[in-house]
Amino acid sequence: MGKGKSSGYSYKSSGSNAKGNHYCARDYGSSASNSNSYHYSNSDGSYYYSNPDGSSYYNSGSGYSKYSSSNGGGGWSSYGGSKSYK
């Protein structure tokens, strides 16, 4: 796997399974809050990101989404256009 030249990460692993689900793991180094970030996407339309700043984002693919901030003290969830904040 290669190095993400402009983004400052290196690929750790990635792949797909027989059901069409995909994942990708990246190493952002020791200066990142979450140096081993990853994302996955599934054939049902759902996906999840664990970001290098420590935040995370989930989308169900069917109207529900959730964001958690890096410090755990904030974020939001949304369903059908209605958003609630932590």
Secondary structure, DSSP 4 states (H G I P E B T S, - for coil): --EETTTTEEEEEEEE-TTS-EEEEEE--TTSTTSEEEEEE-TTS-EEEE-TTS-EEEE-SSSEEEEE-TTSS-EEEEETTEEEE-
